Amino acid sequence: MTTLRLEKRQLRLPFLLLLLVCLPFAVAAQAADEFQAGVHYRVLPEPVATADPKRVEVVEVFWYGCHHCYRFTTRIRQWAAELPDDINFVRMPAIWHPKMALHAQAYYAAEELDVLDQLHPKLFDAIHAKGKKLDTEYEIYQQFVEAGVKEDDFSRGFHSFRVRSRLLRAEQRSRQYLVISTPCMVVNGKYLVTVEGAGSRDKMLDVVEFLLAREAQ
């Protein structure tokens, strides 16, 4: 009786080892079935050139006036911090009407003046926590001043040629990426992932991770 039980345990061991080896492949196959082009993400009709061809790129497309982007900002910051070095994370403000262009100009001015880490969450908070509209240059200027930026520096950065060039590029990219809602994400200039398609903000990150793994191969 004891010998029979021992033989059964010996038979179970290879089976368990095989299960452990096969499980990751089963999960990957399940993900491949779960996330489908045209359902959970969209394949862009024309690939868009990435900033660094040597790395896989993921772009977060946002708008300061978007409540969903505001609620997503902490989660995506944590997620982006854990990305490996071979993945290039890029933020891009969406532009399809003048107010969005003004907010995008604030984003690129903050980047130009090297105060983006302070201003990015501050601009979100100003709209969604403090009820400000930020629909004029003066209101945006006030946010910069509160962050320690001098008036002359703000004017220089906000109206600089580099900022205007980035605005034009972001507007062009918004069209190329077929962006019609925020937040959304673009993987390697090929795939558009939206909250609506994925089902939720967290699910959107799952789809993005699936596509990043595909592109890394």
C-alpha positions in Angstrom: 0.0 0.0 0.0 2.8 2.4 0.9 4.7 1.5 -2.3 1.6 2.2 -4.4 1.2 5.7 -2.9 4.9 6.5 -3.5 4.6 5.5 -7.1 1.6 7.8 -7.5 3.5 10.7 -6.0 6.4 10.0 -8.4 4.0 10.1 -11.3 2.5 13.4 -10.1 5.9 15.2 -9.9 6.7 15.3 -13.7 3.1 16.3 -14.4 3.4 19.3 -12.0 6.7 20.3 -13.5 5.2 20.2 -16.9 2.2 22.3 -15.7 4.5 24.9 -14.4 6.5 25.1 -17.6 3.4 25.3 -19.8 1.4 27.7 -17.7 3.1 30.9 -18.9 2.6 29.9 -22.5 -1.1 29.2 -21.8 -1.5 32.6 -20.3 0.2 34.2 -23.3 -2.1 32.3 -25.7 -5.1 33.4 -23.7 -4.0 37.1 -23.9 -3.5 36.7 -27.6 -7.1 35.5 -27.9 -8.4 38.1 -25.5 -7.0 41.2 -27.2 -8.0 41.5 -30.8 -7.3 44.1 -33.5 -10.4 46.1 -34.3 -11.9 45.2 -30.9 -9.5 46.1 -28.1 -7.1 48.1 -30.2 -6.9 49.7 -33.6 -4.2 49.1 -36.2 -3.3 52.5 -37.7 -3.7 52.6 -41.5 -0.2 54.3 -41.8 2.6 53.7 -39.3 3.9 56.9 -37.7 7.6 57.4 -37.2 8.7 57.1 -33.6 11.1 59.4 -31.7 13.8 56.8 -31.2 13.8 53.9 -33.8 16.1 51.9 -31.5 13.4 51.6 -28.8 9.8 50.5 -28.7 7.7 53.6 -28.1 4.5 54.1 -26.1 2.7 57.5 -26.2 0.2 58.7 -23.6 -2.2 61.1 -25.3 -4.0 63.3 -22.8 -5.8 66.7 -22.3 -5.7 68.7 -19.1 -9.4 69.3 -19.3 -10.2 65.6 -19.4 -11.5 64.3 -16.1 -10.5 60.7 -17.0 -7.0 61.8 -17.8 -6.8 63.5 -14.4 -7.9 60.4 -12.6 -5.4 58.3 -14.7 -2.4 60.5 -14.2 -1.1 58.9 -10.9 -1.7 55.3 -12.2 0.1 55.9 -15.5 3.0 57.7 -13.8 3.5 54.6 -11.6 3.2 52.3 -14.6 5.6 54.3 -16.7 8.2 54.3 -13.9 8.3 50.5 -14.0 8.9 50.2 -17.8 12.3 48.7 -18.9 14.9 51.0 -20.4 14.3 49.6 -23.9 10.8 51.2 -24.0 10.5 54.9 -24.6 7.5 56.5 -22.8 6.3 59.8 -24.3 3.5 62.1 -23.3 1.6 64.0 -26.0 -1.2 66.6 -25.4 -4.1 66.0 -27.8 -5.2 68.9 -30.0 -8.4 69.2 -31.9 -9.8 72.5 -30.8 -8.3 75.9 -29.6 -8.6 75.3 -25.9 -6.7 72.0 -26.2 -4.1 73.9 -28.2 -3.7 76.4 -25.4 -3.3 73.6 -22.8 -0.8 71.9 -25.1 1.1 75.1 -25.3 1.3 75.2 -21.5 2.6 71.7 -21.5 5.4 72.4 -24.0 6.2 75.7 -22.3 6.7 73.9 -19.0 8.9 71.4 -20.7 10.9 74.2 -22.4 11.4 76.0 -19.1 12.3 72.7 -17.3 9.4 72.9 -14.8 7.3 70.1 -16.3 7.5 67.9 -13.2 6.0 70.7 -11.1 3.5 72.0 -13.7 2.1 68.8 -15.1 0.2 67.7 -12.0 -0.4 71.4 -11.0 -2.3 72.1 -14.3 -4.5 69.1 -13.8 -5.2 70.1 -10.2 -6.0 73.6 -11.1 -8.8 72.5 -13.4 -10.2 69.4 -11.6 -9.5 70.1 -7.9 -9.7 73.9 -7.8 -12.3 74.5 -10.5 -10.3 76.8 -12.7 -10.9 76.8 -16.5 -7.4 77.8 -17.7 -8.9 79.0 -20.9 -6.7 82.2 -21.2 -3.0 82.7 -21.3 -3.2 84.8 -18.2 -4.7 82.0 -16.1 -2.0 79.7 -17.3 0.6 82.3 -16.6 -0.6 82.5 -12.9 0.1 78.8 -12.6 3.6 79.2 -13.8 4.3 82.1 -11.5 3.0 80.1 -8.5 5.5 77.5 -9.5 8.3 80.0 -9.3 8.6 81.0 -13.0 9.4 84.6 -13.7 7.1 86.6 -16.0 9.8 87.2 -18.6 10.8 83.5 -18.6 7.2 82.5 -19.0 6.6 84.8 -22.0 9.9 83.7 -23.6 9.0 80.0 -23.2 5.3 80.2 -23.9 5.8 82.0 -27.2 9.1 80.4 -28.3 9.6 78.9 -31.7 10.4 75.5 -30.2 7.0 75.4 -28.4 5.2 76.5 -31.6 6.9 73.8 -33.5 6.0 71.2 -31.0 2.4 72.4 -31.1 2.2 71.9 -34.8 3.8 68.4 -34.5 1.3 67.4 -31.8 -1.6 68.6 -33.9 -0.3 66.6 -36.8 0.3 63.5 -34.6 -3.2 63.8 -33.3 -4.5 63.4 -36.8 -2.1 60.6 -37.7 -3.0 58.7 -34.6 -6.7 59.1 -35.3 -7.2 60.5 -31.8 -10.9 61.4 -31.0 -10.9 60.8 -27.2 -8.6 61.0 -24.2 -6.9 59.3 -22.5 -5.6 57.0 -25.2 -2.2 55.4 -25.9 -0.3 54.7 -29.1 2.2 51.7 -29.3 5.2 52.1 -31.5 3.4 54.3 -34.0 1.2 51.3 -35.1 -1.6 50.7 -32.6 -4.2 53.0 -31.0 -5.5 51.8 -27.6 -8.5 53.6 -26.1 -10.5 53.2 -22.9 -13.6 52.5 -24.9 -12.0 49.7 -26.8 -10.1 48.1 -23.9 -13.0 48.5 -21.5 -11.3 50.5 -18.7 -8.2 52.5 -17.9 -6.5 49.5 -16.3 -7.5 47.2 -19.1 -6.0 49.7 -21.5 -2.7 49.2 -19.9 -3.1 45.5 -20.2 -3.6 45.8 -23.9 -0.6 48.2 -24.2 1.6 45.7 -22.4 0.4 42.9 -24.7 1.3 45.1 -27.8 4.6 46.2 -26.3 5.6 42.5 -25.8 4.6 41.8 -29.4 6.7 44.7 -30.7 9.7 43.7 -28.5 9.8 40.4 -30.3 
